[in-house]
Amino acid sequence: MLKDMRITKKLPIIMITFALISALTTGFIAYKQAATAMEIQAKEKLYSLLQSRESALEQYFENISKDISYHSQSSLIQSSLGEFSAAWKELPSNKQAYLQKQYISDNPFPLGKKMNLLKAKDSSVYSETHEKYHASFTSLISAGNYYDVFLIDETGNIIYSVGKENDFATNLLQGKWVDSGIADTFKKIVNNPLASELIFTDFLPYAPNNNVPASFIGTASFDDEGVFAGAFILQLSIDKLNSVMQVTAGMGESGETYLVGRDLTMRSDSRFFKGRSILKTKVDTVPVNNAFAGEEGVTIAQDYRDISVYSAYKPFDFLATRWAILAEVDEEEVLRPVNKLNQLLTLAGVIIALAIAVFGYVISSDLASPIRSMTKTMKQLANNDLTVNISVNERKDEVGSMALALVEFKNFALEREQLRKHLSHVAKHDALTGLPNRENITGLLQEMLEQTQKSGSSLSVMFADLDGFKRVNDNYGHLCGDELLKQVADRLKYSLRPEDVVARIGGDEFLVVLPNIDNKDDCEKIADRIIHNVGKEYSLFGETLNMGISLGAATSPVHSTKLDELLNIADKAMYKAKTRGKNRLVYYVDKDMIKSAG
């Protein structure tokens, strides 16, 4: 009826004819629709926040898995495990008592800082080995935000730990802590030792550390001949896990995200409780049980505080462990805008009922214009146009409330986009220098190699390693070392052409990619600039330092068109530069050298 009549004429007729009925009906329907829309929006926002925390948690555990897999196969773990095992055998018969006395009882540093002792004063082979490797493992803890690192020989002896707590030098198969989480992790590893297979143990009270909750992840380590040599195990940091889960952005006054284990106790600390909630606060709620049944969704339920909340839930699986991940906000906070809207609509309905006959046409025109604008705006937002300006959000009526809801939706979409970009940047760049990381540069280099093969062009790569960087860390501390790495990164970028790429691939090692460079002379020109700029004096925390850099270069397709072979050749060239006196470039041009590098 009246479908061909413009809204500016239709609304006055309807309003004037059905003044009171239409006012009350419109108010009621508008309220129900707005309330439903807000509740749906709240549920969608809550579920999106849950997905965001799930993504961050997946990234956290993915980084841990990559970290431990990489280090378990590295020369650091293989050599240190072998040398510590050999040094362990030379200790006096009561090895546990001897080492705990040297590194715990006689350690001059207080409890919680025992790791600061680099070497005991007993002149043993063990202490020499400890001095050799302790700084590297301390750096590993700092870089990965782990609580502790353990090396365990094939018979279950904890032959090394960074933290030097009461579990140090004990045996996990026969000793005091045979029923602990770390012992369970080691037993699973030793029962079926496989390279790169990760074993994860859920949080349990850890007796060696005053029953503080502890979780472990580890893998088997093998010597150069492929023989099982022991286990490499990390103790996860509760604070790091909390930093992943306790993000309050977008959670409002009462929102929080947290984890629950199979025993129905928390696996991350509550935002609302002081102290530790892990393994202490029980959460036996409907959303938690649904999550452990493999379900996901959003519902209204009583939380662990016995408060009615909107709860988004889903299962989270890591290795053989399942947790429930939840995002919750108090129902009262969610419904607060709906109640305010109800009050606003009730007041507006009374006023409209009294004045509709006189101001019907004015009101209809006032409604029609912003509705058309809102429709256009919603279509733009539906097409993911986040640049649209929502100009009607200053209104105080239903349209204004809808616009505010659209503004919140737009802002949340912008936050998600910014978060996505930030997480993508963090995953692809080195946290210290801001340079691309190993994974990023490897993928980029593979693409560039494929492009050079298609276009018939060339590129060169340089491995770069600082000369004597460990001495800086040992003599001046890791803060000085980190600042030096940042300045070296800046000088490397300054030394290159605009099209060149430099990445930090670990420690004091860098990789430089040089597009359209196909000969030794051009590589040497760039290497000369790098050596000159890196070799200038550094002023760091009141200290004046000098630093050299050794470079090894290889070219595609001259040396190889395969990524691994090309990097291997450049890496060997860099080590050749080290043996030739350091602070120089070695470019592989000799076929025998290339062959030996491969």
Backbone torsions as a table, in degrees:
resi	resn	phi	psi	omega
1	MET	NA	133.6	-179.9
2	LEU	56.9	30.7	-174.6
3	LYS	-70.7	-22.0	-179.7
4	ASP	-93.0	0.6	-178.9
5	MET	-88.8	137.6	179.0
6	ARG	-63.4	149.7	-175.5
7	ILE	-63.6	-28.6	179.7
8	THR	-68.3	-19.1	177.1
9	LYS	-103.1	-33.8	-176.4
10	LYS	-67.0	-45.4	-175.5
11	LEU	-62.3	-42.7	178.9
12	PRO	-60.0	-39.1	-179.2
13	ILE	-64.0	-45.9	-178.1
14	ILE	-67.0	-42.8	-178.0
15	MET	-65.1	-42.5	-178.3
16	ILE	-67.9	-37.9	-177.3
17	THR	-73.2	-41.9	-176.5
18	PHE	-119.2	55.6	-170.7
19	ALA	-53.7	-66.2	-175.1
20	LEU	-69.1	-43.1	-177.6
21	ILE	-62.2	-47.5	-177.2
22	SER	-67.0	-35.4	180.0
23	ALA	-64.2	-48.3	-179.2
24	LEU	-66.7	-43.0	-178.9
25	THR	-64.2	-45.6	-179.9
26	THR	-61.8	-43.6	179.3
27	GLY	-61.6	-42.7	-178.5
28	PHE	-65.6	-46.7	-178.8
29	ILE	-65.6	-42.5	179.3
30	ALA	-60.4	-40.7	179.5
31	TYR	-63.8	-47.6	-177.9
32	LYS	-62.5	-42.2	-179.1
33	GLN	-67.2	-44.9	-179.6
34	ALA	-64.7	-41.5	179.6
35	ALA	-63.2	-44.5	178.2
36	THR	-62.2	-43.0	-179.6
37	ALA	-62.5	-41.2	-179.7
38	MET	-67.7	-39.7	178.5
39	GLU	-66.0	-41.6	177.4
40	ILE	-62.8	-43.3	179.6
41	GLN	-62.9	-41.6	179.0
42	ALA	-62.1	-42.3	178.8
43	LYS	-65.0	-43.3	179.8
44	GLU	-64.3	-41.8	179.0
45	LYS	-64.1	-42.3	-179.8
46	LEU	-64.4	-41.1	179.6
47	TYR	-68.1	-36.0	176.8
48	SER	-65.4	-39.1	176.2
49	LEU	-64.2	-38.1	176.5
50	LEU	-61.6	-44.6	179.1
51	GLN	-64.0	-36.5	178.2
52	SER	-62.9	-44.6	178.4
53	ARG	-67.7	-36.7	177.3
54	GLU	-62.1	-43.0	178.9
55	SER	-62.7	-43.3	179.1
56	ALA	-64.4	-39.0	179.3
57	LEU	-66.9	-41.4	177.0
58	GLU	-61.6	-41.9	178.8
59	GLN	-63.4	-39.9	179.6
60	TYR	-61.0	-48.5	-179.1
61	PHE	-73.2	-30.2	175.8
62	GLU	-64.5	-41.6	178.3
63	ASN	-63.5	-41.5	178.1
64	ILE	-62.0	-45.3	-178.3
65	SER	-62.0	-44.5	179.0
66	LYS	-64.9	-39.4	-177.5
67	ASP	-63.2	-50.6	-176.2
68	ILE	-71.1	-34.4	177.4
69	SER	-65.7	-41.2	-179.5
70	TYR	-66.3	-49.0	-175.3
71	HIS	-70.2	-31.3	-178.2
72	SER	-65.3	-24.2	179.9
73	GLN	-102.7	3.5	-177.0
74	SER	-82.5	161.3	177.9
75	SER	-65.4	-28.4	178.9
76	LEU	-59.1	-50.2	-177.0
77	ILE	-70.3	-44.4	-177.9
78	GLN	-61.7	-48.2	-177.3
79	SER	-70.0	-42.6	-178.2
80	SER	-66.5	-40.2	179.2
81	LEU	-63.4	-41.6	178.7
82	GLY	-65.7	-44.1	-177.4
83	GLU	-71.9	-39.0	176.6
84	PHE	-65.4	-38.0	178.8
85	SER	-63.2	-43.1	178.9
86	ALA	-65.3	-42.6	179.7
87	ALA	-65.8	-36.2	178.2
88	TRP	-58.4	-42.3	-177.0
89	LYS	-66.6	-24.0	-179.3
90	GLU	-86.1	-5.1	-179.3
91	LEU	-72.7	162.2	175.6
92	PRO	-57.3	167.8	-171.9
93	SER	-58.9	-43.8	178.3
94	ASN	-88.0	78.3	-171.8
95	LYS	-66.6	-39.5	-179.2
96	GLN	-61.0	-51.2	-178.6
97	ALA	-63.1	-39.3	-178.3
98	TYR	-63.2	-51.4	-176.4
99	LEU	-69.4	-38.1	179.8
100	GLN	-66.6	-31.5	175.8
101	LYS	-68.7	-45.0	-176.7
102	GLN	-68.5	-38.9	-170.2
103	TYR	-110.6	-6.5	177.5
104	ILE	-123.2	-62.7	-176.2
105	SER	-63.0	-48.1	-177.6
106	ASP	-91.4	4.0	179.1
107	ASN	-68.3	123.5	-176.3
108	PRO	-72.6	-12.4	-178.1
109	PHE	-87.3	148.8	-176.8
110	PRO	-70.6	168.2	177.7
111	LEU	-58.0	134.0	-177.5
112	GLY	94.7	-14.9	178.5
113	LYS	-126.6	20.8	-180.0
114	LYS	-60.7	-24.9	-178.2
115	MET	-65.5	-14.6	-178.9
116	ASN	-71.8	-13.6	178.2
117	LEU	-78.9	115.8	-178.0
118	LEU	-81.1	-33.3	-173.7
119	LYS	-159.1	132.7	174.6
120	ALA	-75.1	163.8	-174.7
121	LYS	-94.6	27.4	-176.3
122	ASP	-94.1	-3.1	177.8
123	SER	59.6	24.9	179.3
124	SER	-84.0	160.3	174.6
125	VAL	-60.1	-35.4	179.2
126	TYR	-60.2	-45.8	-177.7
127	SER	-67.1	-34.6	175.1
128	GLU	-63.3	-42.7	177.7
129	THR	-65.0	-40.7	178.1
130	HIS	-59.8	-45.0	178.7
131	GLU	-61.9	-35.8	-176.9
132	LYS	-66.8	-38.3	-170.5
133	TYR	-111.1	-16.2	-170.2
134	HIS	-60.7	-40.1	-178.4
135	ALA	-63.0	-38.5	180.0
136	SER	-64.8	-41.9	-179.5
137	PHE	-73.3	-32.5	174.3
138	THR	-63.2	-40.7	176.6
139	SER	-63.7	-37.5	178.0
140	LEU	-61.5	-41.8	177.5
141	ILE	-63.0	-45.3	-177.8
142	SER	-64.2	-43.3	-177.2
143	ALA	-69.0	-36.9	-176.3
144	GLY	-98.3	0.1	-178.2
145	ASN	55.3	44.0	176.1
146	TYR	-93.8	161.0	178.1
147	TYR	-83.8	-40.5	-179.1
148	ASP	-158.6	161.1	177.4
149	VAL	-126.5	137.5	-177.7
150	PHE	-128.6	138.2	167.0
151	LEU	-112.9	126.8	-174.7
152	ILE	-128.0	126.3	-178.9
153	ASP	-74.9	176.3	-172.2
154	GLU	-66.3	-17.3	179.8
155	THR	-97.2	4.1	174.9
156	GLY	97.6	6.7	178.6
157	ASN	-81.0	129.8	173.4
158	ILE	-78.6	93.2	-173.5
159	ILE	-83.8	-11.7	176.4
160	TYR	-159.8	140.7	167.3
161	SER	-146.7	152.0	179.2
162	VAL	-75.3	-44.9	-170.4
163	GLY	-75.3	-21.6	179.8
164	LYS	54.4	55.5	174.6
165	GLU	-95.5	-170.1	-171.3
166	ASN	-68.2	-11.3	177.8
167	ASP	-83.3	-11.9	-176.7
168	PHE	-62.5	133.0	175.8
169	ALA	72.4	9.3	177.0
170	THR	-90.9	168.8	178.3
171	ASN	-106.5	128.4	-174.9
172	LEU	-83.2	-10.0	179.3
173	LEU	-100.1	-20.2	-176.9
174	GLN	-133.9	-15.1	-170.6
175	GLY	-82.1	-165.6	-173.7
176	LYS	-65.7	-31.7	-173.4
177	TRP	-103.7	33.8	-175.4
178	VAL	-64.4	-22.3	180.0
179	ASP	-101.8	15.0	-177.6
180	SER	-83.8	170.8	179.5
181	GLY	-63.9	-39.9	179.5
182	ILE	-67.2	-34.7	177.1
183	ALA	-65.9	-40.5	178.1
184	ASP	-62.4	-41.6	178.5
185	THR	-61.4	-46.2	-178.5
186	PHE	-65.1	-40.1	-179.1
187	LYS	-62.1	-40.5	179.4
188	LYS	-66.4	-34.7	178.7
189	ILE	-69.9	-48.1	-173.7
190	VAL	-72.4	-25.1	178.9
191	ASN	-69.6	-28.0	179.4
192	ASN	-151.0	71.8	-174.5
193	PRO	-71.5	113.2	178.2
194	LEU	-126.8	139.0	179.6
195	ALA	-63.7	134.4	174.7
196	SER	69.5	3.4	174.9
197	GLU	-84.5	122.6	-175.7
198	LEU	-93.4	140.4	176.1
199	ILE	-118.4	126.7	-177.9
200	PHE	-119.1	133.3	176.8
201	THR	-116.3	127.1	-177.2
202	ASP	-65.5	165.6	-179.7
203	PHE	-61.4	132.5	174.3
204	LEU	-142.6	156.8	173.7
205	PRO	-60.4	130.6	-175.4
206	TYR	-108.1	104.3	-173.8
207	ALA	-57.4	-41.1	-179.6
208	PRO	-61.2	-18.7	179.7
209	ASN	-118.4	47.1	175.8
210	ASN	57.9	34.9	176.9
211	ASN	62.3	22.2	171.8
212	VAL	-66.5	140.0	179.6
213	PRO	-58.5	136.9	-179.0
214	ALA	-142.1	144.1	176.9
215	SER	-130.2	145.2	-174.3
216	PHE	-129.9	148.6	172.7
217	ILE	-138.3	134.8	-175.9
218	GLY	-153.2	174.1	179.0
219	THR	-154.4	163.5	-179.8
220	ALA	-77.3	152.3	175.7
221	SER	-125.7	142.6	-176.1
222	PHE	-125.2	151.6	177.9
223	ASP	-81.1	-175.5	-175.6
224	ASP	-62.9	-23.5	-180.0
225	GLU	-93.7	7.4	178.2
226	GLY	80.4	14.2	179.1
227	VAL	-90.0	136.4	179.8
228	PHE	-58.7	123.0	-175.5
229	ALA	-109.5	-16.2	-177.7
230	GLY	149.7	-158.9	-175.6
231	ALA	-130.6	147.4	175.0
232	PHE	-114.4	114.4	-172.0
233	ILE	-127.8	137.4	176.3
234	LEU	-111.4	139.5	171.0
235	GLN	-98.8	121.5	-174.5
236	LEU	-73.3	153.0	-179.2
237	SER	-91.5	124.9	175.8
238	ILE	-63.0	-40.8	-177.9
239	ASP	-62.9	-38.1	178.9
240	LYS	-65.9	-42.8	178.4
241	LEU	-62.7	-40.7	177.9
242	ASN	-63.8	-38.7	-179.8
243	SER	-63.8	-29.0	176.5
244	VAL	-73.2	-41.5	-172.2
245	MET	-89.1	-28.5	-171.9
246	GLN	-93.8	44.8	174.1
247	VAL	-84.2	120.7	-174.4
248	THR	-97.2	-4.2	-179.2
249	ALA	-60.0	126.1	178.9
250	GLY	79.8	2.6	-175.8
251	MET	-95.0	-6.3	177.9
252	GLY	71.3	-158.8	-176.7
253	GLU	-76.1	-34.9	-170.2
254	SER	-118.5	6.2	-176.5
255	GLY	-83.3	151.2	174.9
256	GLU	-159.4	157.1	171.6
257	THR	-121.2	142.7	-178.7
258	TYR	-157.6	170.0	-178.5
259	LEU	-116.1	149.3	177.6
260	VAL	-132.1	137.6	179.9
261	GLY	-93.0	177.5	-177.9
262	ARG	-60.2	-28.1	178.8
263	ASP	-81.7	8.0	177.6
264	LEU	66.1	25.5	171.6
265	THR	-113.5	159.1	-174.3
266	MET	-67.7	148.6	174.0
267	ARG	-114.1	0.0	169.3
268	SER	-140.8	155.6	-173.8
269	ASP	-74.8	144.9	177.9
270	SER	-72.0	143.6	176.7
271	ARG	-67.8	-24.1	-169.9
272	PHE	-102.4	-5.0	179.9
273	PHE	-111.8	139.3	173.9
274	LYS	-79.1	147.4	-179.8
275	GLY	78.9	-164.9	-175.5
276	ARG	-82.7	133.3	171.9
277	SER	-104.6	-18.4	-176.6
278	ILE	-61.4	126.5	-180.0
279	LEU	68.2	0.4	-178.9
280	LYS	-108.5	-40.9	-175.4
281	THR	-93.2	118.8	-179.0
282	LYS	-87.3	137.5	-178.8
283	VAL	-129.4	81.8	179.2
284	ASP	-100.5	76.5	-175.9
285	THR	-118.8	167.0	180.0
286	VAL	-60.8	-47.3	179.5
287	PRO	-59.3	-39.1	-179.6
288	VAL	-63.9	-46.6	-179.9
289	ASN	-65.5	-35.7	176.0
290	ASN	-63.7	-41.6	-179.9
291	ALA	-62.9	-42.5	179.5
292	PHE	-70.8	-16.2	174.0
293	ALA	-85.8	3.7	178.3
294	GLY	88.9	10.8	-178.0
295	GLU	-96.6	162.3	173.7
296	GLU	-145.0	154.9	-179.4
297	GLY	161.4	-166.0	178.4
298	VAL	-131.3	131.8	-179.1
299	THR	-146.3	168.6	173.2
300	ILE	-101.1	127.3	-176.2
301	ALA	-153.9	168.9	173.3
302	GLN	-83.3	130.3	-178.9
303	ASP	-90.2	-172.3	-177.0
304	TYR	-67.4	-14.2	175.3
305	ARG	-94.0	2.5	-176.2
306	ASP	65.7	36.8	177.0
307	ILE	-113.4	140.1	178.9
308	SER	-73.2	125.5	-175.6
309	VAL	-134.7	156.8	162.7
310	TYR	-83.4	123.6	-174.1
311	SER	-124.2	119.8	170.5
312	ALA	-97.9	133.8	-172.6
313	TYR	-143.8	154.5	172.1
314	LYS	-168.6	160.4	176.7
315	PRO	-78.5	152.2	174.7
316	PHE	-130.7	120.1	-176.5
317	ASP	-111.4	131.7	173.5
318	PHE	-136.7	118.4	-173.9
319	LEU	53.5	-123.4	-176.9
320	ALA	-100.3	16.4	-175.8
321	THR	-113.6	134.5	175.7
322	ARG	-115.3	130.6	172.4
323	TRP	-118.4	160.7	168.7
324	ALA	-100.5	131.2	177.0
325	ILE	-110.4	130.8	-174.1
326	LEU	-131.7	145.8	169.8
327	ALA	-126.2	124.0	-172.9
328	GLU	-135.4	147.8	174.7
329	VAL	-143.2	144.3	-176.8
330	ASP	-59.1	138.1	179.5
331	GLU	-60.1	-36.8	-179.5
332	GLU	-60.2	-40.0	-180.0
333	GLU	-69.4	-37.7	178.9
334	VAL	-64.9	-41.1	-175.2
335	LEU	-85.2	-7.1	-179.0
336	ARG	-56.6	-47.4	177.4
337	PRO	-64.1	-32.6	178.8
338	VAL	-66.4	-41.7	178.6
339	ASN	-65.8	-40.5	176.4
340	LYS	-63.4	-40.2	177.7
341	LEU	-63.6	-37.6	178.9
342	ASN	-61.9	-44.3	178.1
343	GLN	-63.1	-42.1	-179.7
344	LEU	-63.5	-44.3	-178.3
345	LEU	-68.2	-35.1	178.3
346	THR	-63.3	-45.9	178.3
347	LEU	-63.8	-43.1	-179.6
348	ALA	-64.3	-36.3	-179.4
349	GLY	-63.8	-39.9	178.6
350	VAL	-64.0	-45.6	-178.8
351	ILE	-64.8	-42.9	-178.8
352	ILE	-65.2	-39.9	-179.6
353	ALA	-60.3	-34.1	-178.3
354	LEU	-80.8	-32.9	-171.5
355	ALA	-108.8	1.6	-170.6
356	ILE	-64.6	-36.6	-177.4
357	ALA	-64.6	-35.8	-176.3
358	VAL	-83.8	-41.1	-173.0
359	PHE	-106.6	18.5	-175.9
360	GLY	-55.7	-49.5	-177.1
361	TYR	-66.0	-39.6	179.8
362	VAL	-63.9	-44.3	-178.1
363	ILE	-65.6	-42.8	-179.0
364	SER	-62.0	-40.9	177.7
365	SER	-65.6	-39.1	-179.7
366	ASP	-65.4	-32.8	178.1
367	LEU	-78.4	-39.2	-174.1
368	ALA	-63.0	-43.3	-176.0
369	SER	-64.1	-51.4	179.0
370	PRO	-67.6	-27.8	177.2
371	ILE	-63.7	-43.8	176.8
372	ARG	-61.4	-41.4	179.2
373	SER	-65.3	-41.5	179.8
374	MET	-64.7	-39.0	178.8
375	THR	-61.2	-45.1	178.0
376	LYS	-62.2	-41.8	-179.4
377	THR	-64.1	-43.5	-179.3
378	MET	-64.4	-36.8	177.2
379	LYS	-64.0	-39.9	178.9
380	GLN	-65.5	-41.9	178.0
381	LEU	-66.1	-36.7	177.8
382	ALA	-62.8	-29.7	177.0
383	ASN	-88.0	13.0	176.5
384	ASN	66.2	28.7	174.6
385	ASP	-89.1	94.9	-175.7
386	LEU	-85.9	2.5	177.6
387	THR	-89.1	-4.9	-176.3
388	VAL	-63.7	140.5	179.2
389	ASN	-96.6	118.7	179.5
390	ILE	-90.2	95.3	-168.5
391	SER	-88.3	-7.7	-175.5
392	VAL	-99.2	11.9	-173.9
393	ASN	-75.8	-3.1	177.8
394	GLU	-87.4	-5.9	177.6
395	ARG	-68.9	153.3	-178.5
396	LYS	-106.2	4.7	-179.4
397	ASP	-99.0	-164.0	-178.2
398	GLU	-59.7	-39.0	-179.9
399	VAL	-62.5	-41.2	177.3
400	GLY	-63.0	-40.6	178.1
401	SER	-64.3	-41.3	177.0
402	MET	-63.4	-38.9	178.8
403	ALA	-65.2	-40.8	176.7
404	LEU	-61.6	-38.4	176.7
405	ALA	-63.4	-39.8	176.9
406	LEU	-65.3	-37.9	177.9
407	VAL	-62.5	-43.9	178.1
408	GLU	-62.3	-41.9	178.0
409	PHE	-61.9	-43.9	178.8
410	LYS	-62.9	-45.9	-179.3
411	ASN	-62.5	-39.1	178.8
412	PHE	-66.5	-39.4	177.2
413	ALA	-62.8	-39.5	177.5
414	LEU	-65.3	-41.7	178.7
415	GLU	-61.6	-41.9	179.5
416	ARG	-64.2	-40.5	179.4
417	GLU	-65.2	-42.1	178.1
418	GLN	-64.9	-40.9	178.7
419	LEU	-63.7	-41.5	178.5
420	ARG	-61.0	-45.0	179.9
421	LYS	-64.6	-40.6	-179.2
422	HIS	-64.5	-46.3	179.9
423	LEU	-63.2	-38.3	177.9
424	SER	-63.6	-41.3	179.7
425	HIS	-66.5	-42.9	-179.6
426	VAL	-61.5	-40.0	-178.1
427	ALA	-68.5	-23.4	-173.0
428	LYS	-107.8	-2.3	-175.5
429	HIS	-130.6	149.9	177.5
430	ASP	-68.8	128.9	-175.1
431	ALA	-65.6	-29.8	-175.2
432	LEU	-82.4	-50.5	-172.4
433	THR	-99.0	-15.9	-176.0
434	GLY	78.9	0.4	178.6
435	LEU	-77.2	158.4	172.4
436	PRO	-55.2	145.2	179.8
437	ASN	-91.8	-176.7	-175.5
438	ARG	-59.6	-47.1	-178.0
439	GLU	-62.5	-42.2	-178.9
440	ASN	-64.2	-50.5	-175.6
441	ILE	-68.7	-32.4	178.6
442	THR	-64.6	-44.5	177.7
443	GLY	-64.0	-43.6	180.0
444	LEU	-63.5	-42.8	-178.7
445	LEU	-65.0	-37.7	177.7
446	GLN	-61.8	-42.2	178.1
447	GLU	-63.8	-41.8	-178.9
448	MET	-66.5	-38.0	177.1
449	LEU	-63.4	-43.2	178.5
450	GLU	-62.7	-38.7	179.4
451	GLN	-67.0	-40.1	179.7
452	THR	-64.5	-35.3	178.4
453	GLN	-67.2	-36.8	179.0
454	LYS	-71.7	-39.9	-174.8
455	SER	-91.1	-10.4	-178.0
456	GLY	76.3	14.9	179.3
457	SER	-90.6	-168.6	-177.2
458	SER	-141.4	167.0	171.7
459	LEU	-154.5	158.3	177.4
460	SER	-122.4	153.4	175.3
461	VAL	-125.2	147.0	176.5
462	MET	-125.7	127.7	165.7
463	PHE	-87.1	132.7	179.9
464	ALA	-126.6	133.4	-179.8
465	ASP	-137.1	129.2	-178.8
466	LEU	-69.4	144.4	179.7
467	ASP	-93.3	116.6	176.1
468	GLY	81.1	21.9	-178.3
469	PHE	-65.9	-36.2	-179.9
470	LYS	-58.3	-34.9	180.0
471	ARG	-63.2	-35.7	178.4
472	VAL	-64.8	-46.3	178.8
473	ASN	-61.3	-43.7	-177.3
474	ASP	-67.9	-39.4	-173.5
475	ASN	-87.7	-32.5	-172.2
476	TYR	-120.0	-8.0	176.2
477	GLY	98.7	161.9	-175.2
478	HIS	-72.0	-27.5	176.0
479	LEU	-63.0	-42.6	177.3
480	CYS	-65.0	-42.0	179.0
481	GLY	-62.5	-41.6	179.2
482	ASP	-64.1	-42.9	179.4
483	GLU	-63.8	-38.5	177.9
484	LEU	-62.4	-43.5	179.3
485	LEU	-60.9	-40.1	179.1
486	LYS	-63.8	-42.5	179.3
487	GLN	-68.2	-38.0	176.7
488	VAL	-62.7	-41.8	178.5
489	ALA	-59.0	-42.7	178.4
490	ASP	-63.5	-40.4	-179.3
491	ARG	-69.8	-34.7	176.1
492	LEU	-63.0	-45.6	178.9
493	LYS	-62.4	-39.8	179.7
494	TYR	-64.1	-29.1	-175.1
495	SER	-81.6	-12.3	-172.0
496	LEU	-101.8	167.2	175.1
497	ARG	-77.2	164.2	-178.9
498	PRO	-59.6	-33.9	-176.2
499	GLU	-84.0	-9.5	-179.2
500	ASP	-77.3	158.1	-178.8
501	VAL	-129.5	135.5	175.0
502	VAL	-125.0	139.7	-178.6
503	ALA	-135.3	151.9	172.5
504	ARG	-98.1	121.1	-174.1
505	ILE	-106.8	3.5	175.4
506	GLY	144.0	139.3	177.1
507	GLY	53.0	-122.5	178.1
508	ASP	-107.9	29.1	179.7
509	GLU	-105.0	138.2	-179.7
510	PHE	-131.0	155.2	176.1
511	LEU	-125.7	129.7	-179.1
512	VAL	-114.6	130.0	177.9
513	VAL	-110.1	127.3	-173.8
514	LEU	-121.0	94.1	178.3
515	PRO	-64.1	146.0	174.2
516	ASN	60.8	27.1	172.4
517	ILE	-110.9	120.1	-172.6
518	ASP	-129.2	13.8	-177.9
519	ASN	-148.6	165.0	-176.6
520	LYS	-64.6	-41.6	-175.4
521	ASP	-60.7	-45.8	-179.9
522	ASP	-65.4	-37.8	176.9
523	CYS	-62.5	-41.2	-178.6
524	GLU	-65.5	-36.4	178.8
525	LYS	-61.2	-46.5	179.7
526	ILE	-67.7	-40.5	179.3
527	ALA	-62.1	-37.9	178.5
528	ASP	-61.4	-41.0	178.6
529	ARG	-65.0	-41.4	179.7
530	ILE	-63.1	-49.2	-178.4
531	ILE	-61.4	-39.9	-179.7
532	HIS	-66.1	-47.5	-176.2
533	ASN	-71.1	-42.4	179.3
534	VAL	-67.3	-30.0	-176.6
535	GLY	-77.4	-8.6	177.6
536	LYS	-66.9	156.3	-176.6
537	GLU	-62.5	149.1	176.3
538	TYR	-116.7	135.1	174.8
539	SER	-109.4	107.5	-172.6
540	LEU	-128.1	112.0	175.9
541	PHE	52.2	42.9	177.4
542	GLY	84.6	-0.9	179.0
543	GLU	-107.1	142.5	176.5
544	THR	-105.0	120.6	-174.7
545	LEU	-125.0	156.5	171.4
546	ASN	-122.1	148.1	-176.0
547	MET	-143.5	132.3	174.0
548	GLY	-101.9	170.6	-179.3
549	ILE	-144.7	132.9	178.2
550	SER	-103.5	135.8	-172.9
551	LEU	-125.6	140.8	172.6
552	GLY	-130.8	131.4	-173.3
553	ALA	-124.5	149.8	174.4
554	ALA	-147.4	156.4	-172.5
555	THR	-126.0	140.9	170.9
556	SER	-110.6	131.3	12.7
557	PRO	-96.6	8.9	-174.4
558	VAL	-57.6	-49.8	-176.4
559	HIS	-92.8	-39.6	179.2
560	SER	-171.5	154.1	173.9
561	THR	-105.3	1.2	-179.0
562	LYS	-99.4	136.9	-174.5
563	LEU	-58.6	-53.3	-175.9
564	ASP	-62.0	-41.4	-179.0
565	GLU	-66.4	-42.5	-178.7
566	LEU	-63.3	-43.7	178.6
567	LEU	-66.7	-37.6	179.4
568	ASN	-63.9	-41.6	179.0
569	ILE	-63.3	-46.5	179.6
570	ALA	-64.0	-38.2	178.7
571	ASP	-63.3	-45.4	177.7
572	LYS	-62.5	-37.7	178.0
573	ALA	-62.8	-39.4	179.5
574	MET	-63.8	-42.5	177.9
575	TYR	-66.2	-30.9	174.5
576	LYS	-64.5	-37.1	176.5
577	ALA	-63.8	-36.8	177.3
578	LYS	-60.9	-43.4	-176.9
579	THR	-73.6	-18.5	-179.2
580	ARG	-93.1	13.7	175.5
581	GLY	115.1	-1.3	176.3
582	LYS	67.1	173.9	176.7
583	ASN	53.3	48.7	-179.5
584	ARG	-158.1	173.2	176.8
585	LEU	-108.8	136.8	166.8
586	VAL	-118.0	124.0	179.5
587	TYR	-112.4	120.5	-177.9
588	TYR	-73.8	115.1	174.6
589	VAL	-125.1	-18.7	-177.7
590	ASP	-84.3	129.7	-175.5
591	LYS	-61.6	-38.9	179.3
592	ASP	-63.0	-38.0	178.8
593	MET	-65.9	-40.2	178.2
594	ILE	-63.3	-42.4	-178.6
595	LYS	-63.7	-44.2	179.7
596	SER	-66.5	-33.0	176.8
597	ALA	-65.5	-38.2	-179.6
598	GLY	-71.6	NA	NA
